[in-house]
Amino acid sequence: MKKIILYLSLALLVSGCGVTAKPDLNKTGNTPSPKALIVIAPAEFADNQFEQVTTELNRLKIGYDIVSIQGGTAVSDQGKKQTITITAGEVKPDNYCYVLFLGGAAMAHIAEDDTLRLLAEEFARAGKPIGAIENGMAVLANTSLISKKHVANLVSLKPVLEKAGGILSPESVFTDGLLVTASTAEHSSDVVGRLGVSYEQSLEMKVVKPVKK
């Protein structure tokens, strides 16, 4: 019986950020689902990546928060505005399924920000999946999280990725455990799907089977 209850609990959790479109629990009066966390630059963030990622999240009925190094309103490289939901220093990983660092030229400029580094490290400690698209990988290169990990090969970041111990893959999108990286914006939607799979797998790994007496 304990095992059945445990697996039922797992199924409910997976309904939050899994890879199949689910009912929006926030609108049914039930407990709100965990959300995805999208990290963007406060100015000139990558609009193309943001649109692809949020479109896929909406299709899957997965809620999300937008985070940056400062509050207020962020402006994309196409002049579109987005309200920052929460700042990097305020995030609690337990409230989210995974974190995704978007790229763009502006992200490379803030990649060494300490709050972003700590954000990535906190998600890693919590056993949550971490994703990065294009220059979003520069944030991870400022941590020890990609050491001995396979990452997508972004030519412009090759020196810093290798310095951080990353193993460059010939593929433009790659999953290594709970780490999902992509070297091009075209794989933005794919990254969302892969993070969902990694999230489900992370939950399965946390299932503790009862000991038979």
Residue pairs with C-beta under 8 A, 6 or more apart in sequence:
2 210
3 209
3 210
6 207
6 208
6 210
7 207
10 203
10 204
10 207
13 34
13 203
14 199
14 200
14 203
15 22
15 25
15 33
16 22
16 25
16 33
16 34
16 35
16 62
16 97
17 33
17 34
17 35
17 36
17 62
17 97
17 98
17 195
17 196
17 199
18 60
18 196
18 199
18 200
19 60
19 193
19 196
19 197
19 200
20 60
21 59
21 60
21 61
22 33
22 60
22 61
22 62
23 61
24 33
24 61
24 63
25 31
25 32
25 33
26 32
26 33
26 63
32 63
33 62
33 63
34 95
34 96
34 97
35 62
35 63
35 64
35 65
35 95
35 96
35 97
36 57
36 62
36 63
36 64
36 65
36 96
36 97
36 98
36 99
36 100
36 192
36 195
37 64
37 65
37 67
37 91
37 96
37 98
37 99
37 100
38 50
38 53
38 54
38 64
38 65
38 66
38 67
38 100
38 102
39 67
39 68
39 88
39 99
39 100
39 101
39 102
39 116
39 119
39 136
39 139
40 46
40 50
40 66
40 67
40 68
40 74
40 82
40 102
40 107
41 68
41 74
41 102
41 104
41 106
41 107
41 109
41 110
42 68
42 69
42 70
42 72
42 74
42 75
42 84
42 106
42 110
43 74
43 75
43 106
44 75
44 76
44 77
44 104
44 105
44 106
45 68
45 74
45 75
45 76
45 77
45 82
45 102
45 104
45 106
45 107
46 76
46 77
46 102
46 103
46 104
46 106
46 107
46 133
46 134
46 185
47 76
47 77
47 78
47 80
48 185
48 188
49 102
49 103
49 104
49 133
49 134
49 185
49 188
50 76
50 82
50 102
52 185
52 188
52 189
53 100
53 102
53 133
53 188
53 189
53 191
53 192
54 64
55 189
56 188
56 189
56 192
56 193
57 63
57 64
57 192
60 192
60 196
62 97
62 196
65 85
65 86
65 96
66 74
66 82
66 83
66 84
66 85
66 86
67 84
67 85
67 86
67 87
67 88
67 91
67 119
68 74
68 84
68 87
68 88
69 87
69 88
69 110
69 113
69 115
69 116
70 84
70 87
71 84
71 86
71 87
72 83
72 84
73 81
73 82
73 83
73 84
74 81
74 82
74 83
74 84
75 81
75 82
76 82
77 104
77 105
77 106
87 115
88 113
88 115
88 116
88 118
88 119
89 115
89 118
91 99
91 119
91 122
93 99
93 122
93 123
93 125
93 126
93 128
94 126
96 123
96 128
97 128
97 129
97 195
97 196
97 199
98 123
98 128
98 129
98 130
98 131
98 195
98 198
98 199
99 119
99 120
99 123
99 128
99 129
99 130
99 131
100 130
100 131
100 132
100 133
100 136
100 191
100 192
100 195
101 107
101 116
101 120
101 130
101 131
101 132
101 133
101 136
101 137
101 139
101 140
102 133
102 134
102 136
102 188
103 132
103 133
103 134
103 135
103 136
103 137
103 185
104 134
104 135
105 135
107 134
107 135
107 136
107 138
107 139
108 135
108 138
110 116
111 135
111 138
111 139
111 141
111 142
112 142
113 139
116 139
116 142
117 139
117 142
117 143
120 130
120 139
120 140
120 143
120 145
121 143
121 145
123 129
123 130
124 130
124 143
124 145
124 178
127 178
127 202
127 205
127 206
128 178
128 199
128 202
129 178
129 179
129 180
129 195
129 198
129 199
129 202
130 140
130 145
130 178
130 179
130 180
131 179
131 180
131 181
131 182
131 191
131 192
131 194
131 195
132 139
132 140
132 180
132 181
132 182
133 181
133 182
133 185
133 187
133 188
133 191
134 154
134 182
134 183
134 184
134 185
135 154
135 156
135 157
137 146
137 151
137 152
137 154
137 157
137 161
137 181
137 183
138 157
138 160
140 146
140 151
140 164
140 179
140 181
141 157
141 160
141 161
141 163
141 164
141 166
142 164
143 164
144 164
144 165
145 179
146 161
146 164
146 165
146 166
146 179
147 164
147 165
147 166
148 165
148 167
149 165
149 166
149 167
149 176
149 177
149 179
150 166
150 167
150 168
150 169
150 174
150 176
151 161
151 166
151 167
151 168
151 169
151 174
151 176
151 179
151 181
152 168
152 169
152 171
152 172
152 173
152 174
152 181
152 182
152 183
153 168
153 169
153 170
153 171
153 172
153 183
154 161
154 183
158 168
161 168
162 168
172 182
172 183
172 184
172 186
172 187
173 180
173 181
173 182
173 183
173 184
173 187
173 190
173 191
173 194
174 180
174 181
174 182
175 194
175 197
175 198
177 198
178 198
178 202
180 191
180 194
180 195
180 198
181 191
182 188
182 190
182 191
